[in-house]
Amino acid sequence: MSELRKTYEGGVFFVTLTVEGWIDVFIRPEYVEELLTNLRYCQREKGLLLYGYCIMSSHVHLIAAAEKGKLSEILALFKSYTAKRLLHLIAHNPQESRKEWMIRLFRHYGQEDGKAYSFWSTPTTR
């Protein structure tokens, strides 16, 4: 792992979390609300220090740190839980006209990584 991808205790970091394929997920209020609910949970329960954020249609920028431990560990938990919740919301949203297309793409990206689905892009070149 490159030094650019590592976090260390006590550091403040600019983090970008990108949806696979730059899919515009966060154009629906219910998906944004789920993201925010999970960020608030991590602040309350996991020691996430959030100094600022910007939610774009296909990615999220954070300026963040961890109260103790590594930020990367908190973000791994956040990304895992949030991905599961958002995939569930998308699959069960009767108003989501792009549902089949989105799920097919998340499945495709997951297969590339040996998983059933992949929601968040890994910071590598493809």
C-alpha positions as a printed Julia matrix, in Angstrom:
126×3 Matrix{Float64}:
   0.0     0.0     0.0
   1.41    3.38   -0.91
   2.02    6.02    1.73
  -0.74    8.07    0.14
  -3.32    5.45    1.19
  -2.24    5.07    4.81
  -3.57    6.81    7.88
  -1.83    7.15   11.19
  -2.95    7.98   14.69
  -3.36   11.69   15.35
  -3.47   12.72   11.68
  -6.19   14.71    9.91
  -6.89   13.49    6.4
  -8.7    14.51    3.25
 -10.54   11.38    2.12
 -12.54   10.7    -1.03
 -14.93    7.74   -1.14
 -16.01    7.0    -4.7
 -18.95    4.88   -5.82
 -17.96    2.15   -8.28
 -18.2     3.32  -11.87
 -18.94    6.85  -10.67
 -22.63    5.86  -10.48
 -24.79    8.81   -9.4
 -26.25    7.26   -6.25
 -26.49   10.36   -4.09
 -29.06   12.15   -6.22
 -31.83   10.56   -4.14
 -32.49   12.11   -0.7
 -33.05    8.74    1.0
 -29.56    7.55    0.0
 -27.96   10.77    1.22
 -29.84   10.47    4.5
 -28.56    6.9     4.97
 -25.0     8.1     4.37
 -25.42   10.92    6.89
 -27.02    8.62    9.47
 -24.03    6.29    9.22
 -21.53    9.16    9.47
 -23.3    10.41   12.62
 -23.2     6.9    14.09
 -19.45    6.69   13.47
 -19.0    10.08   15.13
 -21.0     9.02   18.19
 -19.89    5.41   18.59
 -16.6     4.91   16.74
 -14.69    8.12   17.46
 -14.85    9.63   13.98
 -13.85   13.29   14.06
 -15.46   14.95   11.08
 -14.27   18.47   10.31
 -16.06   18.83    7.0
 -17.68   16.88    4.22
 -19.11   17.33    0.76
 -21.52   14.82   -0.74
 -21.41   14.78   -4.52
 -23.63   12.65   -6.75
 -21.08    9.83   -7.1
 -18.55   10.41   -4.34
 -18.02   11.87   -0.89
 -15.19   14.07    0.37
 -14.34   14.05    4.08
 -11.89   15.96    6.22
 -11.61   13.56    9.1
  -9.55   12.05   11.89
  -9.99    9.44   14.6
 -10.23   10.21   18.32
  -8.02    7.2    18.93
  -6.68    4.5    16.69
  -6.56    4.66   12.92
  -9.04    6.47   10.74
  -8.7     3.68    8.15
 -10.29    1.2    10.57
 -13.3     3.45   11.18
 -13.7     4.11    7.46
 -13.53    0.39    6.66
 -16.44   -0.26    9.04
 -18.35    2.74    7.71
 -17.88    1.72    4.08
 -18.85   -1.91    4.68
 -22.04   -1.13    6.6
 -23.05    1.78    4.37
 -22.54   -0.27    1.2
 -24.83   -3.04    2.5
 -27.49   -0.57    3.57
 -27.4     1.42    0.32
 -27.51   -1.72   -1.85
 -30.55   -2.86    0.14
 -32.25    0.52   -0.19
 -31.62    0.65   -3.92
 -32.86   -2.9    -4.49
 -36.06   -2.3    -2.49
 -36.9     1.23   -3.59
 -40.05    1.09   -5.76
 -39.3     4.61   -7.01
 -35.79    3.75   -8.22
 -36.07    3.61  -12.01
 -32.36    2.72  -12.39
 -32.4    -0.16   -9.9
 -31.71   -3.07  -12.27
 -28.94   -1.18  -14.07
 -27.28   -0.11  -10.8
 -27.43   -3.56   -9.19
 -26.05   -5.14  -12.38
 -23.08   -2.73  -12.32
 -22.41   -3.25   -8.6
 -22.48   -7.01   -9.23
 -20.07   -6.59  -12.18
 -17.59   -4.58  -10.11
 -17.91   -7.09   -7.27
 -17.03   -9.99   -9.56
 -13.86   -8.16  -10.58
 -12.9    -8.15   -6.88
 -14.13  -11.7    -6.15
 -17.2   -10.51   -4.22
 -20.94  -10.64   -4.86
 -21.2    -6.83   -5.05
 -18.88   -3.86   -4.8
 -20.31   -0.45   -3.93
 -17.23    1.65   -3.1
 -14.36    1.83   -5.54
 -10.95    0.79   -4.3
  -8.25    3.42   -4.79
  -6.46    1.59   -7.57
  -6.25    1.98  -11.3
  -8.47   -0.29  -13.35
